[in-house]
């Protein structure tokens, strides 16, 4: 009987395991995860979930794995795998043979240079355990310095303010959300954070980050010194590729896979945050996406291709962020856009449609209260997938429904 092994028990790995069963695979499935908890959702860790002192939001109940015939091994790391013998070595010394192997190893939060791991007052956020530790500082009378003005940093800033902590955000670039978010949306979010009492500093670098006297101390390049009860480092993530490197797989901004999520080694696939792949709707441009939806979709796609279905990557990238009562959604990749059109939806909500030099819609970025932009972003996603060249004036006209452009 065939044995499929999945390394990484996060969103992608868990979805792949269940998808294998849903698609009719009746062989053995082993899902290996380094954390002691069974698979859970990570997006809530920087949002509302961090305020909840209970358990994380689990992807499925623990008993469902056994009921589905999935052998779930938690608290174990995969140390190595051998593509010749087709075996995986675990941290407890056990060896697992495999017929097909999926690497869903995810990504790890980038640490600040020179700061040792385990420093109590300088922390990262990647796991439920990290969120639990951060929660203790997110209360009135406490101060938090967040290093990095990306999605994670700003989501944590919003959560910390809601819980009553004082918050300073330090971003080395000239504005927050510099990578992938239009300036108009970044400006709106910056003003909202400042109105909520967040001190945002942009265009300033950090000369030294240290722990002194039970507090975090930050020395800025302009000579200023900031002290806080805790410093949260949110400067991005790096793909977990070490095990793939040791096995001799091709690495290119992550584990390199083809359109079917196949790595450079036979019968070894990779999916989710850890891999880079070609996107056909962007001319085969190789990308790596750190996205909840991408992890879900690629887990299901990897399962299909492990079963020989030959299904290529076709999804449009999609991202979202919740901050206070505002939701930001982005479909597609705006890099390479020549022009944009703005559509105002009322109540402060708007969408920017990004067009390339030929007038093709390649991305849409929207922000507004609650789900104000969700429907139109979904329609924009469909237009992007269709490689549409919509009338720019129609994109800007809020009285013209996007569905009519899709039908055209």
Secondary structure, 3 states (H helix, E strand, C coil): CCEEEEECCCHHHHHHHHHHHHCCCCCEEEEECCCCCCCECCHHHHCHHHHCCCCCCECCCHHHHHHCCEEEECCCCEEEEECCCCEEEECCCCEEECCEEEECCCEEECCCCCCCCCCCCEECCCCHHHHHHHHCCCCCCCEEEEECCCHHHHHHHHHHHHCCCEEEEEECCCCCCCCCCCHHHHHHHHHHHHHCCCEEEECCCEEEEEEECCEEEEEECCCCEEEECEEEECCCEEECCHHHHHCCCCECCCEECCCCCECCCCCEEECHHHEEEEEHHHCCEEECCCCHHHHHHHHHHHHHHHCCCCCCCCCCCEEEEEECCEEEEEEECCCCCCEEEEEEEECCEEEEEEECCCCCEEEEEEEEECCCCHHHHHHHHHHHHCCCCCCHHHHHCCCCCHHHHHHC
